[in-house]
Structure formats: C-alpha cells, structure tokens
Amino acid sequence: MKKKACAWILVFCCLFLFSGCNGIYDEGAPALSENEAKAELSTLLKKVEKREVTNPILDIYSDDLSEQAALADIDTFPITEAGTGEIDIEIAAATEMSADAPDDWLNVVAKRFNREGYHVGSKSVSVSIRKITSGEVVTYIKAGKYQPNVYVPSNYAWGEMLEASGIGIEKMEDRIAGNTAGLLIKKDVYEGFTSKYGQATVDSVLKAANAGDLNFAYTNPYTSSTGLNILCAMLKAFDPSDPLSDKAADALLEYQKNSPPVAYTTAVLRNSAKKGLVNAMVMEEQAYVNTPELRSYEYIPAGIRHDHPVYVFDWDTEEEKAAAQLFVTYCLSDDSQEAATEKGFNRHDDYVSQDPGMTGNDYISAQKIWKQNKNGGRPVAAVFVADVSGSMDGEPLNSLKNSLISASSYIGSEHYIGLVSYSSDVTVHLPIAEFDDKQRAFFSGEVKALTANGGTATYDAVLVALDMLEKIREEVPNAKPMLFVLTDGEQNQGYGLNRIRGIVGGLSVPVYTIAYNYNDNGELETLSGINEAATIRAGSDDIVNQLRNLFNVQL
C-alpha cells in the first residue's frame, strides 16, 4: 500500500509540474499589478521554447499594393435576395436594411417586388440585394472593383464622395426609408449631464468627455455611416467656421489622446456599453429601436439625416434605370413604408439635418484628418502572432499570408511592427521596429516564407510577443502596445489561457484575435476581452477585408 501511495503522489507531482507548460494547468491566474505581471512574464518565459530568425528574408519585389489588389472579391459581401428577371438590378444596400431580421426591410420589399411580375417593355424585371456597408461600396467602386446598378447608402455623404471622385452618379430619390443617427447617453447620467452642460449636442458631449464626465465612443468613419456623420459633426464643433482647419484637427488630436478607442464595429461598441466601459456613444435610431439592451440609454438625433437616398450610375442602361425606378416607386408605396416603420425606420421625421456644410471632397478630407489623428499622436507598437500549426497547411495558410501582406499596406510607416509565428514552439521572425520600407520588405518576405506543421502553443507565443512589447516600450515610451493573434484552432501545447491572463491584464495590452475559419470555445473572446479589444471571425474569403478594416481603425 505504501508503494502504491508513493507512486500516486509521484504521478500527481509530475502532472502538476508538467501542466504549467502544457496547458493542463487550469486554475484562474490572479489579477496582477504591472510590476507583478512583468515578474510573472519573466518567470513563465523560461519554459517557452523560442527561436529567433537571424537573417530575415528581404522581399525585394515588395511594393505597395494598389487598393484594388488589397480588396477581396465583392462576393465576400453576400447577396441576401436574388432576382431572376431578364433585367436584374443589383442593389448595393446599407446593412441596416439588407441583413437578417429586423434589419431586413429592403430584402422583404425586394422579395415582394420580385413576385409581382414587373416588366420594362417585354422584359421581366427583378432586383438582387447585396448586403454591404455604405463605406465599403465607395471603397470598391473607387478602386474599380465593383459596379452595382443601384446604390442605397445610409446617407448622402457617400454619394457626394463618389461624385467628387469622378464617378458618374445620379440621385434618383432623396429618401426611401427615414432614419437618423445620433448620440446615446446612459439614462442614469443623462440628468446630471444636462443640468451641467445643457442640451445634449455633439459639442456638449465633447466638452463633457474632455472634462471626464462622459466616456464617449464612436465607430470607424471609413465604413460606418454613423461614424463618418458624427466625426464630421465633431470637427464642426471643434471649429464651426472651418471643420477642416488645423484648429479642428488639433482639437481632434487632443480629444483622441484620452478617448476610448474607435470601435471596429457597432457590435464592439454595444459590447463596451454592456460592460460599462462607455456611457455615451453613437448609434442609428433604427438600431437603437431594435436593440432592447439599449433601453437604458437616451437617444438624441445628431448630424445629417440617414434617409437612404437612391443612386444610379452612368454605366446603367436606360432599361436598367427604368427598372430601378419601378423598384423605387414600389419602396415608396404605403405597404412598403408601413413595413419600414415596423422595422424601426421613419421616426423623428421632424428632425432637420445639422449639415456641416461639407462637399464630397470635404468628407474625404475629414476621413484623412481622422486617420492622421485617431491615435492621439502616439505611434502603435504591434506584434502579429500567426498560427502556423499543422491544421493551417495548404489553403488556410496561403490565404492568411496573402491577406496579411495585402492588409499591411494600410499600416502607416510611423508605427512599430514585429512578427511572431508559432506551432509547437515560437519563432520570432522580426523584432519590433519602425515600419519603414525596409521593415515592410522584411515583413513581406518572412510572411511569404511561413510554413505549417506541429501543435498549437498559442499562449506561449502571446507571452513572447508581450515580452517584445515590453522591450520596445523602453525605447519608445509613448507607443501604444497591441497584439494581433491570428489562429484557426484551440491551444493544445504550452501554457493555457488561465495561466497567462493575469499577465495580459497587468500589462494592459489589448489583444485583437482573428479566428480564422474557426468558431472557438470562447477562449479568443476571453483573451480579447481582458483589455477590451475585439475578436473577429473571418473565413478564407473575407479575411483580407476584415484585416484591412481592423488596421484602418487601429494602425
């Protein structure tokens, strides 16, 4: 009996020791201070197998990709209602009316229209709806990679941007479904806010945010209509006489130094609100109406209206324009408008746009001002952590490599970038360095050379990347640290998530996770949630767009 007892004790001790570096250890790590996290990081790294590439590959053929080459195929944005007529009109429609219920008004109307049997002359007419954000339509059309027959953005700013870019565009209708964008303020702070700052406006919200009385967040103005709308209202508030002046740009820079990060998507914004990280944010009214968890917020319309104007193009034939007009008339019928109201549209019809007085070129300039100032004048120090385990072999890794190289063209040269890959062990391909032409060429060369095999030591790689970020902080103290983890599967070697989460929290490094062709068990969301970053789920067909938009917001 004594021999058996000793044997079991020995087995238990071995398992306990072994588990610390093989993911079996599953007790939650305690919250750590920054100094404690640094000490724990140093301790855990002693058991991580790591190698460093001493002569990284320089991609001498690396050039900045054209915008067209950096875009995924348009079919990554789905057709949500398909027509079969002899004249089929493809409509690029804002996502609040082309997605799943209750955001499916245009799909519902299109389905009804397609059953009615309309004709232009002797030819049958139908419509097909493509679900795509208003900003992405502009990006794709300007790059020459997409030509819809009809464009229905959330607001007219996007149409004016296309016109300013030399696209032959004609407004067919000012409004097919009324909507507004606006400000949401938590009801439990709204009364105190109004008693101190008066009426809730973009200007008063910014003053309250700068004073620390509100945590105000908004969305990406390159893809989000509300984000672009409120950004322009912010610039107008900063300088009413000239929203594009140096004064307005400097004020935006100062604001961004202490503001919450710009949200990658509206879903990220809602999640931040749910966690109590923000108590003021932007939202379209239709989304607000259809989101029960936002009932604790007061809604205040702001900026220009979101009435979903309808545009056709020079490349459309007269038959196609006639078919489009049939559909627009159908959308404006009493039955269709009643359905729009049921879906959350057509409220605040008395609200008059607070026009910032911008032209199409001005809206484009506003985006550029935001891009230059969104990080509050601080460079980003980021490490890309790429999964090269055996399951990534073949098409998954090829797609990942192509998308990383394509999306890296959106990373500014003022930032500091490093590259790590992992399978059963961890490889440092590039120490963090300024993303100048040489570092960019090294990045391209090393990404292209990635090969897949072995296990999945995800959190070992995260520890190595955190250590790299700690070192660059000493050289560039004002840098904003970030991690981007791209993976297709669960960790099965090395440390487990619970063993490192205290370190991630103590070092306050946001970890953006990209789940590639993979619905994980929630670990990636947990990792990203430690410091309020985002988890993005991407397939091989849309990962390039997901990364492009993420980099546009964060880098």
N, C-alpha and C positions, 0 to 999 in steps of 0.2 A: 504493500500500500504506500509506503514511504517513497519507493522508487517511482510509482505512478504519479503521486502528488508532485514530486520534484520535476517530473517530465512535463506535467501540465503547466507548472509555474514557468518552466523554461520556454515552452511554446508561447505562452501568453506574453512574456517579456520580449521575445523575438518579434512577435506580431506588433507589439506596441512600438518598439523601436523602428521596425520596418515601415510601419504605417505612416510615420512622419514624412517619408519621402516617396510614398507610393499611393497617396490619395485615399488610403483606408481610414486615416485619422479623420474623424468627422465631428469632433466637438467644436462648437462655435468659438472662434477666437474672440477674446475680449476687445472692447474699444481701446484704442491706443492713442496716446499723445503723439505729436510729431517726433519727438526725441525717442520715445519708446518704439515707434514704428521704424525709425532708422536703425535702431539697435536690433530689432527683430529681423529686419530685412537682411542685415549683415549676417546674422546667425543662420537663417534659412538658406542663404545663397551658398553656404559652404557645402551643402549636399546636392546642389544643382550641377548637372553635367553641362558644361558650356564650352564652345569653341568659338574662335574669332577668325574671320576671313582676313588674312594679312595683305592679300593683293586683290582687292575687289576688281571686278570686270568693268572696264570703262566702255560704255556703248557709244562708239564714235559716230554711229549713224543716228544717235538720238537727236531729234528735232522736236520743237514744239508742234504738237498735233493741231491740225485745223479743227475748228469747232465741229465741223461735220463728222470728222473721223472720231471725235471723242463722244459722239452720241450713239446710243443703242438704236436698234431698229424701232421704228414707230410702233410696230406691233407689240412691243412691250406694254403699251397702253391699250387696254382691251376694247374691243367692240362690244358694247353692252346691249345693243339692239341692232339686229342685222336686217337690212331690207333686200328684196329680191326683184325689184322692179326693173324695167328696161332702162329707166333713168333712175339710178340710185344715188341719192345725195348723201355724202359723208359729212357729218357734223361733228366738229371738234368742240366738245361741250364741257363747261366747268363741272368739277367733280361734285359740287353740292346738288346737282340735278341729273347726274349721269352714273351714279354709283348704286349701291344697294339701298333698299328702303330704310329710312324715309327719304333718303337723298336720291330719289329715282324719278322725279317728276317728268323729266324730258323723255326718259325711257318709256314711261307709261303712256305719254301722249304719242310718242313715235309708234308704239305697238298698235294703238288705236287707229292712228293715221294709216298705217300700212294695211290695215284690214278694210279700209274704206274704199279702196279701188280707184284712187285719183289718177288722172291722165293729163299729159300735156300733148295736145294733138291726139295721135293714135297710140302714143307710147305710155305704158303704165309707169307710175311714179311711186317710189318708196324712199325712206330715209334710213340711214345707219348712224348710230351714235357711238362716238369714241370717247371714253372716259379719260380726260387728261386735264391737268391744271392749266389755268389760263396762261401762266408764265411759261410753261413748257411748250405750249403751242407757238408762242413768239420765238423761243429759242430754236425750235425745229424749223419753222418757216424761214427765219432769217438765215439759217445755215443751209437752206436749200434741200432739206431732207424730208419735207412733208408738204403736201398741197391738199388740204381739205377743200370741200366745196363751200362749206359754211363754217363760220367761227362764232361761237356764243361764249364770250368770256364773262366773268362776273361784273366787270365794269369797263367803261370806255377808255381808261388809261392805256390798256393793252392794244386796242385798236389804233390809238394815236401813235403808239410806239412803232407799230408795224408800218404805218403810213410814213413816219419820219425816217424809217429805214429803207424807203424806196419800194415798198410792197404795194402793188395796186389793189386797194381795198375800198369797198363801198359799203356804207352803213345802210342796211335795209330796214331796220327797225330799232328805235331807241330802247324799247323795253318789251320783254316777253314774260318776265316774272319779277315782280318788285322785291327788292331786298335792301337792307342797309348793312354796313359794317359799323362796328362801334367798340366802346370800352365796357369792360365788365369790372365792377368793383364789388368786393365782398360786402354783403349787407351789414355785417357786424362792424365794419369800419367806415361804411358809407356816410352815416350820420355825422360822425366825428370829422370825416374828410370835408363834407360840405359846410359844416359850421366854421371850419378853419380856412378853407380855400374857396368857398362859394360854389357856384355851379360847376358840375363836372364837365370839363373840356379837356382836349389834348394838352393845352397849355397848363391848366391847373393840375392835371395828373403828373405832368413832367416836373412841375415845381414841388409837388408832394413827394415824388420819387427822389428827387435830388436832395430833399430835406430828410429823407429816411422815413417818411410817414407811409409810403407805399412801396411795395415791391412789384414793379410793372414790367411785364414781358410781352414781346410781340414775335411774329413769325417771319420767315425768310421772304424778303421782298422780291427775290428773283423768281419764286414760284407761287407765292401766296398773294392773292389779290388784296386781302385784308392787310397783309404785311406791307405791301407797296403803298396802299392807301394811307395807312396810319404813319408810315415813315415820312411820306410827303407832308402830312399834317404836322408831324413833329418838326420837320425842317421849317415849315411855315411859322410854327410857334417860336422857334429859336430866332428867326429873323422875318417878321411879317412883310418887310419891304422887299426882300430878296431871299427866298428859301434856298437858293443855291450859292449863297455868298460864303466867303471864308468865315464870317461870323457864325453862320448856321452850321458849317462843317466843324468848326472848333467846339461849338456847344454840343454837337452830337458826339464828338470825341470825348469830351468831359463826361457826358452822360454815360457813355458805354464803359467807362472805367470802373463803375461801381454797379452797373445794372446786371440783372440776371442774363445769362447767355440767350442769344436769339434762338428761338425754338426751331428745330429742324422741321417739325410738322405740327399741325394743330393738335394731334393726339398727344404729342410730347408736352405741349402747353397745358392741356387738360390734366395730364398726369401730375405735372408740377403743382397745379392748383389743388388737386385732390390731396397731395401730400402737405399742403400748407406752405409751400415754398414761395408762392406768389399770391398776392391778394388783389391784383389788378392785372388785366390782360386784354388782348384784342380778340374779337370773335365776330363772325357774321351773325345777323339776327336769326336767320333760318336755322343755323347750327345751335344757337342758344335755345331756341324754342324746342328743338328736338333732343336736347340733352338734359334729362331730368336732374343729373347731379349738379348742374349749374344753377339750380333754383335758388341757391344761397347767394347768388350774385345779382347786383343791379345792372341792367343794360342801358347804355346811353349811346344813341347813334352819333357817329362822328365821321368826318371826311366826306368823300364823294359817295353818291348812292351806288348800290350794286344791283342795277336793274336788268342785267343780262341783255345788252344790245346784240343785234344780229348783223353779221358782216358777210358779204360775198366778195369774190375776188375777180381780178382781170382774167384769170385763166379759166373761169367758168364760161360755158357756152350760154347762149340765150335760153335754150331749153332748160339747162340746169338752174339758171336764175329764176325762170318761171316756176319750176318745180319747188325751188326754195321758198318762193313767195306763197305758194299753196300751203306749205307746211307752216310758215309764219302765221298766216291767216288762221290756220287750224289751232295753233297755240294760243291765239288771242280770243278764241271762241269762249262763250260763257262756261261751257262744261270744262274746258281745259283750265281756265282761270280759277274755277271753283276747286279743281284738283290741286292747283298750285297753292292755293290758300290752305288746303288741308295738309299740304306737305311743309308748311311753315313759311311760305312766301307771302307777299302782298300785305305786310304790316307796315306801320309807320309811313303810310302813303303821303302824309303831310310833311314829312321831313324833306328839307331842301338841302341839296349838296353844299358842303362847305368847300368850295372849289379853291385849291391852292394857286390857281392861275397858271398852271404848267402846260407846256406844249409836249408833244411826243418826245422831242429831244430832251426836254427838261426832265421827264420821267426817267429816261435812260441815264441822264446825268445824276439824278438822285440815287439810283442804284449804285453808281460808281462811287459816289460820296460815302454811301453806307459801307461798301466793300472796303474802302480805304480806312474807315474809322471804327468798324464793328468790334475790333479787339481792344479799343481804348488806347491805341498807340503802343501796345505791347506785342512783341513777336510771340509766336507759338513755338514751343518745343514739343515735337511729337515723335513717337516711335510707332511704326507699323509692325504689328506682330502677326505673321502669316502662318497659318496651319499648313504644313506640308506632310502630314501623316499619310499613310498608305491609301486611305479612302479618298484622298484628293487626286490620286493619279489619273491621268488622262484629261478628259474634257473639263472636269471641275477646276483643276489647277491651271489649265490653259486659259480658261475664261477668267479666272481670278487674276492671272498675270496681265492679261490684256486690259482688264478693267482698271487695275492699279496703275498701270502705265498711262492709260488714257486719262484717268481722273487726276493724276498727279500734275497734269498741265494746268489745273486750277489752283495749285499751291503757289503762293507768292514767294519770290526769292528772298524776302526778308525773314522768312521763318526758318526754323532749325529742324531738320528731319533725320531720323535714323531708321534702320531696318533690321528686324529680327525674324528668323523663321524657327519653327520647332516641329519636331516629331517626337521621338523618344527622348531626345536631348534638345539643346537650344543652340542656335548658331547666330552670332552677331555678324551680320553682313556689312553693316555700315554704322559706325559710331555716329552720334548726333552731330551734325554740322550744318552751317548755313546752306540753304538750298539754292546755291548759285549754279551756274551752268555745269560746273564740274561735278558737284554733288548730285545734280539731277541726272547726269550721264551715268554716274556710278549706280544710282538708284535703279535706273532703267536696265543697266547691264546685269545687276545682281537679281532683280526680279525676273528677268528673262531666263536666268540660269537656274531658277529654283526647280528642284526635283522632289518627288513624293515617295516616301516609304516610312515604315515604322509606326510607333504608337502616337499618343496624343497627350503630351505633357504641357497642357495649356497654361497652367498657373505657374509652373517653373519659368516659362517664357515671360509671363507678366512680371514676375519678380526681377528677372534680368532687365527688362525694359524700365521698370521703376528705378532700378539702380542707375541705369544710364541717365534717366531724367534728373536724379539727384545730383549727379556729377555736372550736368550742363547747367543746373541752377547756380552752381558756384561760379561758373563763367559768365552766365547771362542772368543775373538775379531777377530781372523784371519779366522773364519769359513766362508764358502761360503753359504749364505742362499738360499734355494729353496723351492718351494711348488709344490706338485703334487695333482691335483684335478681330481678325478675320478667320473664321473656323467653320467646319462642316460637321463637327461631331463632338461628343462628350469627352472630357478629360478621362483618360484611363491609365495614366502614369504620372509619377511625380506627386507634388503636393495637391491637396484638394482645395476647393474654394474656401471652405470654412477656416482652413489654416492660414489663408493669406488676407482675408477680408479686413481684419483689423489693421494690417499694414496699409492697404489701399485707402482705408478711411483716414488713418492717421496722417498720411502724406497728402491727402486731399487732391488726388489726381483723378480727373474724370476719365472713365474707360468706356469708349464707344465700341460696342460689339456688333459685328456684322455676321449674322447667322446665314451661312451660305448653303442654300438648298437643304435647310435643316430646321426642324421645329424641335428645339431642345426642351429639356425638362424644367426650364425656368432659371437655370443657373446663370445664363448670359444676362438675363434681365436683372437678376440679383447683383451680378458684378457691376453692371452699368448703373444700377440704382444706388450704389454705395455713395457716389458723389454726383448724382443727378445727371448722368449722361443718358444716351439713348441706345436702345437695341434696335437694329434694322434687320428685317428678314428679307433676304434677296435670293432670287433664282438666277440661274446662269444667263437668262435673257435680260434681266433688268439690273444686274449688279452695277454696271457701269453708270447708269443714271442715278442709282442710289448713292454711290460714292461721290459722283460729281456734285450732287446737291448737298451732301453732307460736308464736303470740302468747301463748297461755296459759303456755307454758313460758318464753319469753324476755322478755316485756314485762309 
